[in-house]
Amino acid sequence: MRATVTTLGPTTPNERPAAPRRATFFGTAFHKVSGRNQVAIPRNLMKTLEESNEGQLLLMRWNDEGFLRLYTQTQLDTIIDSIRQRQDLDEATKAELVAHLSGSAEPIEPDKQGRFVLPAAWVDQLGMREEVAFCGAFNRIELWPAEARRDYDQKKSARMAETASKITGLLNL
């Protein structure tokens, strides 16, 4: 069989092209917040953002979550498209959700070192004055108040210990 190379990767004549690669984010890093509410995206996450070329960065707080979500434009567009395609929601609810997501997203523009200023209202609401945790969460980066993330991780570790034996087989594939 003859293989061809496309912008989406190698394919054979009867094979569908692979889906475009999306930015995926992994790992957790703790960083200090400057006196001007400035933080720096960790190097490994910044590299993923730069390589993905997925457009503008959008920072948002979803409802009353105790952390902020950082999406690329492409990732947020994917979420909005999936809302619009949902069959279990009426059109008014879809429009309301899309408007809420769009209206709560704050565009950010990191400098070359990945630094940007956190919106003051969110810093005050979440207590992000001293240190934040940048956490890769697959399709987004979460920004947590550092102590809240440490508490969450401690509780999560206890829960994961209970379920570890159930997933060990999956990890060994």
HUGI-V326003 format. One record per helix or strand of 2 or more residues. SS is the DSSP state (A for helix, B for strand). FROM is the first residue (numbers start at 1). LEN is the number of residues. Records with the same first field share a line. If there is no record, write none. Layout:
BEGIN
SS = FROM-LEN, FROM-LEN
END
This chain:
BEGIN
B = 3-4, 9-4, 28-5, 38-3, 57-4, 67-6, 106-3, 115-3, 131-6, 141-5
A = 43-10, 73-13, 91-14, 120-7, 146-26
END
